């Protein structure tokens, strides 16, 4: 078994993804640090979705909540978000509260010692002395990974959960997306062979990158990437799909693909990454929006997803359509994050036992 402590940072950084995944895992195979979507195979995804469903039914009663609150009562979590967030932040905070973890937070590096010139690395290492878990959202693509390596060299390695790293990855969003898809299709033959149509800013959105990765765990999934030409999906994702033998299409014609979709995954334009002011506003996005007319093109059994926040890419009138899943995604996110934190601290079998004995 490969371990982070066996490598210097340059050696670790140069490892192929499969070796990195091994370094980041706990002995039972579940991630210790959760940094990439690639860390989750089908068995781990099924396990987390199952745990999330157990936790949400245990949490319905007072006695169940008391049990859950006792699980990680002795642990503390640091939520370090230096990029804007409301949903993911509150979702992790709520998940920690459900499992009894106490939390601390930094949401603005300008009020921490980073303002005095302390490096991010030193700040995060400081947090690791006070806390048992670090949940981290940053602008910088590789920071969570670098910190996971750095903490592993210290005497007190604490797990890091990546809550969004630059334009690259958002693995816990992908977990909640998969959980939502699984619940939507569990009584209708599952996810195998489904067509997923991703729409919007696929060049700079991290959610689609992580989700398309996770969905390769189901055979025969077809991925359709629909975006204006300037915002098309990265070639690295297409290469990843090719190497896993999954079918994909790249298109800028949303209307043509809506009737084929089992799930439509909308995203907003990520203009915070614009290099010059107003650059995104010059891109014609008018044909990448969903209203009632577009909903009429979708199959009756298809679902409509969005990681949120939305702007105008889904009209509010669509919310009343039973196929609109984005508010359910928000709720599912809290439960799957509970499951991930519980698995990170190896509480899964205690949850299984409680569930079996009491529900
Ligand atoms: C997404 C993100 O931060 O990447 N938001 C989220 O976590 N639900 C999507 C976005 O900001 O567009």
Boltz pocket constraint, residues with backbone or C-beta under 6 A from the ligand:
constraints:
  - pocket:
      binder: B
      contacts: [[A, 84], [A, 87], [A, 88], [A, 163], [A, 164], [A, 170], [A, 173], [A, 206], [A, 207], [A, 267], [A, 268], [A, 307], [A, 308], [A, 309]]
      max_distance: 6.0
